[in-house]
Amino acid sequence: MVECSEESLNNIFHALADPTRRAMIGQLAAGERTVAELAEPYPVSLAAASKHIKVLEKAGLLRRRVQGRTHICRLDPATLSAANAWIRFYERFWDDQLDMLERELNRLNENGSEEERE
């Protein structure tokens, strides 16, 4: 599993908790975007969009480079992979737990059916 500190995971999930930031991640999945391009689809000011971008940047979900006066953002897939690895770990854990529960319920059901026949 890709290691990610608790603080990093908190920052990632905080960043992803906002629908505007998730939509910005979706835009970046298609390729690099300027801050203005990321802000354009939303009814927010450029300053508000910039704050969203800073949250994504702090979480490590995007990287920003400056070209002249233009800030260009790109997705950092490694951070998403770390969050996905964390989710997958717990998904496997709960799958295993639910499989054990299902086996136990089936066993109890079979035992109950045998007792009814007697």
BAVEXMI-824006 format. One record per residue (C-alpha): residue in one letter; x, y, z. Coordinates in steps of 0.25 Angstrom, whole numbers, padded with zeros to 4 digits, always signed. Layout:
BEGIN
AXYZ ...
END
This chain:
BEGIN
M+0000+0000+0000 V+0005+0014-0003 E+0008+0021+0010 C+0001+0034+0013 S+0002+0041+0026 E-0011+0044+0034 E-0010+0059+0031 S-0008+0056+0016 L-0020+0048+0016 N-0028+0058+0024 N-0024+0069+0014 I-0027+0060+0002 F-0041+0056+0007 H-0044+0071+0011 A-0040+0076-0003 L-0049+0065-0009 A-0061+0068+0000 D-0064+0080-0008 P-0072+0079-0021 T-0065+0090-0028 R-0052+0085-0025 R-0056+0071-0030 A-0061+0077-0043 M-0047+0084-0044 I-0040+0071-0042 G-0049+0065-0053 Q-0045+0077-0062 L-0030+0074-0059 A-0032+0059-0063 A-0034+0064-0077 G-0021+0072-0077 E-0014+0084-0072 R-0023+0097-0069 T-0020+0111-0065 V-0026+0116-0053 A-0036+0125-0061 E-0040+0112-0069 L-0042+0105-0056 A-0051+0116-0051 E-0059+0119-0063 P-0070+0108-0062 Y-0074+0112-0048 P-0081+0124-0042 V-0069+0128-0034 S-0059+0140-0034 L-0045+0137-0039 A-0040+0139-0025 A-0050+0129-0019 A-0045+0119-0030 S-0031+0122-0026 K-0034+0118-0012 H-0040+0105-0017 I-0028+0103-0025 K-0019+0105-0012 V-0027+0095-0005 L-0024+0085-0016 E-0010+0089-0016 K-0008+0088-0001 A-0014+0074-0002 G-0004+0070-0013 L-0015+0067-0023 L-0010+0077-0033 R+0003+0084-0037 R+0004+0099-0042 R+0015+0105-0050 V+0016+0120-0055 Q+0018+0123-0069 G+0019+0139-0070 R+0007+0144-0062 T-0001+0131-0065 H-0002+0120-0054 I-0004+0106-0061 C-0009+0095-0053 R-0008+0080-0055 L-0013+0068-0047 D-0003+0060-0039 P-0008+0045-0040 A+0001+0040-0029 T-0007+0047-0018 L-0020+0041-0024 S-0013+0027-0024 A-0009+0029-0010 A-0024+0032-0006 N-0029+0021-0014 A-0019+0011-0008 W-0025+0015+0006 I-0039+0013+0001 R-0036+0000-0005 F-0029-0005+0008 Y-0042-0003+0016 E-0051-0008+0004 R-0043-0021+0005 F-0045-0021+0020 W-0060-0019+0019 D-0061-0029+0008 D-0054-0040+0017 Q-0063-0036+0029 L-0076-0037+0021 D-0071-0050+0014 M-0069-0056+0028 L-0082-0051+0033 E-0089-0057+0021 R-0082-0071+0023 E-0087-0070+0038 L-0101-0067+0034 N-0102-0078+0024 R-0096-0088+0035 L-0107-0083+0045 N-0118-0084+0034 E-0113-0098+0030 N-0113-0102+0045 G-0127-0097+0047 S-0132-0104+0035 E-0126-0117+0040 E-0133-0115+0054 E-0146-0112+0047 R-0146-0126+0040 E-0143-0133+0052 
END
